[in-house]
Amino acid sequence: MKLRKTFWIEYGIILIFTMISSLIRYSLWDKLELKGDFPLEVIPISFLFMVITWEFFRGMNSLLNQKLSYSKGLGKRIALQLILGAVFMLVGNRILFLLAGKYLEGSLSILFSMTTYATFTIMSFLINSVFFGKYFFDEWKKSLLKAERLEKEKTQVQFDNLKNQLNPHFLFNSLSSLHSLIYDNPGLASEYVTNLSKVYRYVLQHEEKNLVSLKEELDFIGQFIFLLETRFKEGIEITMQINQDQLSNCIAPVSLQVLLENCVKHNVIDPDQVLKIRLETQGEYLCVQNNKNPKVLAGNSNQMGLKQLTHLYSFLTDLPVKIEESKDSFSVFIPLISTKSSDS
């Protein structure tokens, strides 16, 4: 028979209860000056009784969970369990006295008997409180998990909405660039359409996923970068320095698109003011850094997108998204989530 994981803890507590109750009775025995020495043989009998009591309470709690769950009436359930426990302890304690009669015969006083009954009745409340406490603790944990799940779903929806807001804006600009390419460079226009279709195929294929490998995201972002470089020509410069050992780690899909779009959206892009963006792995992070040529109208409108991205990653990993800003540069550090962590 396989022992419960908490077996030794439970029976250790029972032993402690037994010793406490025995000490109480020993103290009463001495104060009431009852005949003879306190019968130590009562202690193992008491321990056996407490073991039976604990298992009875466990079985009663389990049965009531099936027949009268807390959800069907919290007050009624607690009252019934307390009454049944008290009755069991009173009857059980009477049986205990009968079993130990040969040790106690002629030595008992009414006060000693009543005090012992009271002690065991109080212990029934204490034992029941363990099961009540476990129920309320489990419910508290469930409520926390539910709140966390709802918050995660809310954050995911907000992040999806952010991606959806970027897509129409990006599509409009891409089509405008494509329109001019059709007449000026049909070959490049064809390549542009191919990469544009791959970008949207990636977004559609991964819209339901929480994580993708860094390799997948970089393959996708290469197509996205082609569109940006075709559109802005000499006005934008994007470089990458990626540790090959990190390619199997994961990030949230389209994270890099969101960050690159923010770079483009909030900075002036001109051959005389080149926007330089660098993607680089640094330890457990992927850093997206750009020099600052802020647009006058951009203001702080990118803060909501970064907050949503930061909030999303708080559910995916213990590592925080880090944002560093100086006079000349703006950097966002995205945690790289190991495949082992993502599997768990």
Secondary structure as UniProt FT lines:
FT   TURN            5..6
FT   HELIX           7..31
FT   TURN            32..33
FT   TURN            40..41
FT   HELIX           42..67
FT   HELIX           70..72
FT   HELIX           74..99
FT   HELIX           101..104
FT   TURN            105..107
FT   HELIX           110..184
FT   HELIX           186..205
FT   TURN            206..208
FT   STRAND          212..213
FT   HELIX           214..232
FT   HELIX           233..235
FT   STRAND          236..241
FT   HELIX           244..246
FT   TURN            247..248
FT   STRAND          250..251
FT   TURN            253..254
FT   HELIX           255..265
FT   TURN            271..272
FT   STRAND          275..282
FT   TURN            283..284
FT   STRAND          285..291
FT   TURN            296..302
FT   HELIX           303..316
FT   STRAND          322..325
FT   STRAND          329..335
FT   HELIX           339..343
//
